[in-house]
Amino acid sequence: MLFDFEHFISMLPDIWKAFGETLLMIGISLSISLIIGLPLGIILFVTSKGLFLRNRFFNGILGFIVNLVRSVPYIILLVALFPLTKILVGDTIGPVAASVSLSVAAIPFFARLVETSMREVDKGVIEASIAVGATPWMIIRDVLLPEAKSGIIQGVTMTIISLVAYSAMAGIVGGGGIGDLAIRFGYYRYDNTIMIATVVILIVIVQIIQLSGDAISKAIDKR
């Protein structure tokens, strides 16, 4: 039988536990990526060529570091960060430990999305703000963030969806969550029921995130 409903019911406690671990991983890493990635993306934008805080050297160094982290496949990054994870959380397995590598992967990804969103802001609005004597902080707070907020929300949506995929991969090395359940039961035990259930759950999660993100972005876009 391809899908055993009774077996699925019996596995619900494990599925709910895995679902909770996935939410924990995504919640921790998303919070960190927003706290660090948003200002990082702003800095990348305002220090680029033609902007009011342009600094070619600083922007180049920062851009290189961001691109360097983004160029490393997540599964390799996950293993490479084991020593740092051990230092920070005292362990290398479990959802909290997996959140370290998830955060490191998400920060540069979200930062680039923020930078891209701000590049869509009309340069004339920025130039007008400079002309009336607005300070860099005022331009960022009152012009860039409000004008780019719809794109930033879309960036948050894309980041969450990427984190869902990354968290599933973290299950390969004992990160917990839906991916771990799929590996331990669906793959190693040839349990088609669990494999199908985990795939469906991940699809539903991504669809809900995408639809919610699109709705929020459209609601706050006043253009």
The 8 nearest C-alpha neighbors of each residue, nearest first, counted from 0:
[[1, 2, 3, 191, 192, 4, 190, 6],
 [0, 2, 191, 192, 3, 195, 190, 4],
 [1, 3, 192, 0, 4, 191, 195, 7],
 [4, 2, 6, 5, 192, 7, 0, 1],
 [3, 5, 7, 6, 2, 8, 192, 9],
 [6, 4, 8, 7, 3, 9, 10, 2],
 [5, 7, 9, 3, 8, 4, 10, 192],
 [6, 8, 4, 10, 5, 9, 3, 11],
 [9, 7, 5, 11, 10, 6, 4, 12],
 [8, 10, 6, 7, 11, 5, 12, 13],
 [11, 9, 7, 8, 13, 12, 14, 6],
 [10, 12, 14, 8, 13, 9, 15, 7],
 [13, 11, 15, 14, 10, 16, 9, 8],
 [14, 12, 16, 11, 10, 15, 17, 180],
 [13, 15, 11, 17, 16, 12, 18, 10],
 [14, 16, 18, 12, 17, 13, 11, 19],
 [15, 17, 13, 19, 14, 18, 12, 20],
 [18, 16, 176, 177, 20, 14, 19, 15],
 [19, 17, 15, 21, 16, 20, 176, 177],
 [18, 20, 22, 16, 21, 17, 15, 23],
 [21, 19, 176, 23, 17, 22, 18, 94],
 [20, 22, 176, 18, 24, 23, 19, 25],
 [21, 23, 19, 25, 20, 24, 26, 18],
 [24, 22, 20, 26, 21, 25, 27, 19],
 [25, 23, 21, 98, 94, 27, 22, 26],
 [24, 26, 22, 28, 23, 27, 29, 162],
 [25, 27, 23, 29, 24, 28, 22, 30],
 [28, 26, 30, 24, 29, 25, 23, 98],
 [27, 29, 102, 31, 25, 98, 30, 26],
 [30, 28, 32, 26, 31, 27, 25, 33],
 [31, 29, 33, 27, 28, 32, 26, 34],
 [30, 32, 34, 28, 33, 29, 35, 102],
 [31, 33, 106, 36, 29, 35, 30, 34],
 [34, 32, 36, 30, 31, 37, 35, 29],
 [33, 35, 31, 32, 36, 37, 30, 38],
 [36, 34, 32, 33, 37, 38, 31, 39],
 [35, 37, 110, 106, 39, 32, 33, 109],
 [36, 38, 40, 39, 33, 35, 110, 34],
 [39, 37, 41, 40, 36, 35, 42, 34],
 [40, 38, 36, 42, 37, 41, 110, 35],
 [39, 41, 110, 114, 43, 113, 37, 38],
 [42, 40, 38, 44, 39, 43, 114, 45],
 [41, 43, 39, 45, 44, 40, 46, 38],
 [44, 42, 40, 41, 46, 45, 58, 39],
 [43, 45, 41, 114, 42, 47, 46, 40],
 [44, 46, 42, 52, 50, 47, 43, 41],
 [53, 47, 45, 52, 54, 44, 43, 58],
 [46, 48, 53, 44, 45, 50, 58, 43],
 [49, 47, 53, 50, 46, 55, 54, 45],
 [48, 50, 47, 53, 51, 46, 52, 45],
 [51, 49, 53, 45, 48, 52, 47, 46],
 [50, 52, 53, 45, 49, 135, 46, 129],
 [53, 51, 46, 45, 50, 54, 47, 135],
 [54, 52, 46, 47, 50, 48, 51, 45],
 [53, 55, 46, 57, 56, 58, 52, 47],
 [54, 56, 58, 57, 59, 53, 47, 48],
 [55, 57, 59, 58, 54, 60, 61, 53],
 [58, 56, 60, 59, 54, 55, 61, 46],
 [59, 57, 61, 55, 56, 60, 46, 62],
 [58, 60, 62, 56, 57, 61, 55, 63],
 [61, 59, 63, 57, 62, 58, 56, 64],
 [60, 62, 58, 64, 63, 59, 57, 65],
 [63, 61, 59, 65, 60, 64, 58, 66],
 [62, 64, 60, 66, 61, 65, 67, 59],
 [65, 63, 67, 61, 66, 62, 68, 60],
 [66, 64, 62, 107, 67, 63, 68, 69],
 [65, 67, 69, 63, 64, 68, 70, 62],
 [66, 68, 64, 70, 65, 69, 63, 71],
 [69, 67, 70, 65, 66, 71, 64, 104],
 [68, 70, 66, 67, 71, 65, 107, 108],
 [69, 71, 67, 68, 66, 72, 65, 73],
 [70, 72, 69, 68, 76, 73, 75, 67],
 [73, 71, 75, 74, 76, 70, 69, 77],
 [72, 74, 76, 75, 77, 71, 104, 165],
 [73, 75, 77, 76, 72, 78, 168, 169],
 [76, 74, 78, 77, 73, 72, 79, 71],
 [77, 75, 73, 79, 74, 78, 80, 71],
 [78, 76, 74, 100, 75, 80, 79, 73],
 [77, 79, 75, 81, 80, 76, 74, 172],
 [78, 80, 76, 77, 81, 75, 82, 83],
 [81, 79, 83, 78, 77, 82, 84, 76],
 [80, 82, 84, 78, 83, 79, 91, 85],
 [83, 81, 85, 84, 80, 86, 79, 91],
 [84, 82, 86, 80, 85, 81, 87, 99],
 [85, 83, 81, 87, 86, 82, 88, 91],
 [84, 86, 89, 90, 82, 83, 87, 91],
 [85, 87, 83, 84, 89, 88, 82, 90],
 [86, 88, 84, 85, 89, 83, 90, 99],
 [89, 87, 90, 85, 84, 86, 96, 95],
 [88, 90, 85, 86, 87, 84, 91, 96],
 [91, 89, 85, 88, 92, 96, 84, 86],
 [92, 90, 96, 85, 81, 84, 93, 89],
 [93, 91, 174, 173, 96, 90, 97, 94],
 [92, 94, 174, 175, 96, 95, 173, 97],
 [93, 95, 97, 174, 175, 24, 96, 20],
 [96, 94, 98, 97, 93, 24, 99, 88],
 [97, 95, 98, 91, 93, 94, 92, 99],
 [96, 98, 94, 174, 99, 95, 100, 93],
 [97, 99, 101, 95, 24, 96, 28, 100],
 [100, 98, 102, 97, 101, 96, 84, 103],
 [99, 101, 103, 77, 102, 98, 97, 104],
 [102, 100, 98, 104, 99, 103, 28, 105],
 [103, 101, 28, 105, 99, 100, 104, 32],
 [102, 104, 100, 101, 105, 106, 99, 107],
 [103, 105, 101, 102, 106, 100, 107, 69],
 [104, 106, 102, 108, 103, 32, 107, 109],
 [105, 107, 32, 36, 109, 108, 103, 104],
 [108, 106, 110, 65, 109, 105, 111, 36],
 [109, 107, 105, 106, 110, 111, 112, 69],
 [108, 110, 112, 106, 111, 107, 36, 105],
 [111, 109, 40, 36, 107, 113, 112, 108],
 [112, 110, 114, 113, 109, 108, 40, 115],
 [111, 113, 109, 115, 110, 114, 154, 116],
 [114, 112, 116, 40, 110, 111, 115, 151],
 [113, 115, 40, 111, 117, 44, 112, 116],
 [114, 116, 112, 118, 113, 117, 111, 119],
 [117, 115, 150, 113, 118, 114, 119, 147],
 [118, 116, 114, 119, 120, 115, 147, 113],
 [117, 119, 115, 120, 116, 114, 44, 121],
 [118, 120, 117, 116, 121, 115, 147, 122],
 [121, 119, 117, 118, 122, 146, 147, 143],
 [120, 122, 123, 124, 119, 125, 118, 146],
 [123, 121, 125, 124, 120, 126, 118, 119],
 [124, 122, 126, 121, 125, 127, 128, 120],
 [123, 125, 127, 122, 126, 121, 128, 142],
 [126, 124, 128, 122, 123, 127, 129, 121],
 [125, 127, 123, 129, 128, 124, 130, 122],
 [128, 126, 130, 124, 125, 129, 123, 131],
 [129, 127, 125, 130, 126, 131, 133, 124],
 [128, 130, 126, 132, 133, 127, 131, 125],
 [129, 131, 127, 128, 132, 126, 133, 125],
 [132, 130, 128, 129, 133, 127, 126, 134],
 [133, 131, 129, 130, 134, 128, 127, 135],
 [132, 134, 129, 128, 137, 131, 138, 135],
 [133, 135, 137, 136, 138, 132, 129, 128],
 [136, 134, 138, 137, 139, 133, 51, 52],
 [135, 137, 139, 134, 138, 140, 133, 141],
 [138, 136, 140, 134, 139, 135, 141, 133],
 [137, 139, 142, 135, 136, 141, 140, 133],
 [138, 140, 143, 136, 137, 142, 141, 144],
 [141, 139, 137, 138, 144, 142, 136, 143],
 [140, 142, 138, 137, 139, 145, 143, 144],
 [143, 141, 138, 145, 139, 144, 146, 140],
 [142, 144, 139, 146, 145, 147, 138, 117],
 [143, 145, 147, 146, 148, 140, 142, 139],
 [146, 144, 148, 147, 142, 143, 141, 140],
 [147, 145, 143, 144, 148, 142, 120, 149],
 [146, 148, 144, 150, 117, 145, 116, 149],
 [149, 147, 151, 145, 150, 144, 146, 152],
 [150, 148, 216, 152, 220, 151, 147, 219],
 [151, 149, 153, 116, 152, 147, 148, 154],
 [150, 152, 154, 148, 153, 149, 113, 116],
 [153, 151, 155, 149, 154, 150, 216, 148],
 [152, 154, 156, 150, 151, 155, 212, 157],
 [153, 155, 151, 157, 152, 156, 112, 158],
 [154, 156, 152, 158, 153, 157, 159, 151],
 [157, 155, 153, 159, 154, 212, 158, 152],
 [156, 158, 154, 160, 155, 159, 161, 153],
 [157, 159, 155, 161, 156, 160, 154, 109],
 [158, 160, 162, 156, 161, 157, 155, 163],
 [159, 161, 163, 157, 162, 158, 205, 156],
 [162, 160, 158, 164, 163, 159, 165, 157],
 [161, 163, 165, 159, 164, 160, 166, 25],
 [162, 164, 160, 166, 161, 165, 159, 167],
 [163, 165, 161, 167, 162, 166, 160, 168],
 [164, 166, 162, 168, 167, 163, 161, 169],
 [167, 165, 169, 163, 168, 164, 162, 21],
 [178, 166, 168, 164, 165, 169, 170, 177],
 [169, 167, 165, 170, 166, 171, 178, 164],
 [170, 168, 174, 166, 171, 167, 172, 165],
 [179, 171, 169, 178, 174, 173, 175, 168],
 [170, 172, 169, 168, 173, 179, 182, 174],
 [173, 171, 170, 174, 169, 92, 179, 168],
 [174, 172, 170, 92, 175, 171, 93, 179],
 [173, 175, 93, 170, 169, 94, 92, 97],
 [174, 176, 179, 170, 93, 94, 173, 20],
 [177, 175, 17, 21, 20, 179, 178, 18],
 [176, 178, 17, 180, 179, 18, 167, 181],
 [167, 179, 177, 170, 181, 180, 176, 168],
 [170, 178, 180, 175, 182, 176, 181, 177],
 [181, 179, 177, 183, 178, 182, 184, 176],
 [180, 182, 185, 178, 179, 194, 184, 183],
 [183, 181, 186, 179, 180, 185, 184, 187],
 [184, 182, 180, 187, 181, 179, 186, 185],
 [185, 183, 188, 181, 190, 186, 182, 187],
 [184, 186, 190, 194, 181, 189, 193, 182],
 [185, 187, 182, 189, 188, 184, 183, 181],
 [186, 188, 183, 189, 184, 182, 185, 190],
 [189, 187, 184, 190, 186, 185, 183, 182],
 [190, 188, 186, 185, 187, 191, 184, 194],
 [191, 189, 185, 188, 192, 193, 184, 194],
 [192, 190, 194, 193, 185, 1, 195, 189],
 [191, 193, 2, 195, 190, 194, 3, 196],
 [192, 194, 196, 185, 195, 191, 190, 197],
 [193, 195, 185, 191, 197, 181, 196, 192],
 [194, 196, 198, 192, 193, 197, 191, 199],
 [197, 195, 193, 199, 194, 198, 192, 200],
 [198, 196, 200, 194, 199, 195, 193, 201],
 [197, 199, 195, 201, 200, 196, 202, 194],
 [198, 200, 202, 196, 197, 201, 203, 195],
 [201, 199, 197, 203, 202, 198, 196, 204],
 [202, 200, 204, 198, 203, 199, 197, 205],
 [203, 201, 199, 205, 200, 204, 206, 198],
 [202, 204, 206, 200, 201, 205, 207, 199],
 [205, 203, 201, 207, 202, 206, 200, 208],
 [204, 206, 208, 202, 207, 203, 160, 209],
 [207, 205, 203, 209, 208, 204, 210, 202],
 [206, 208, 204, 210, 205, 209, 211, 203],
 [207, 209, 205, 211, 206, 210, 212, 204],
 [210, 208, 212, 206, 211, 207, 205, 213],
 [209, 211, 213, 207, 212, 208, 206, 214],
 [212, 210, 214, 208, 209, 213, 207, 215],
 [211, 213, 209, 215, 156, 214, 210, 208],
 [212, 214, 216, 210, 211, 215, 217, 209],
 [215, 213, 211, 217, 212, 216, 218, 210],
 [214, 216, 218, 212, 217, 213, 211, 219],
 [217, 215, 149, 213, 218, 219, 214, 152],
 [216, 218, 220, 214, 215, 219, 213, 149],
 [219, 217, 215, 216, 220, 214, 221, 213],
 [220, 218, 216, 217, 221, 149, 215, 148],
 [221, 219, 217, 149, 222, 218, 216, 148],
 [222, 220, 219, 218, 217, 149, 146, 216],
 [221, 220, 146, 219, 149, 217, 218, 147]]
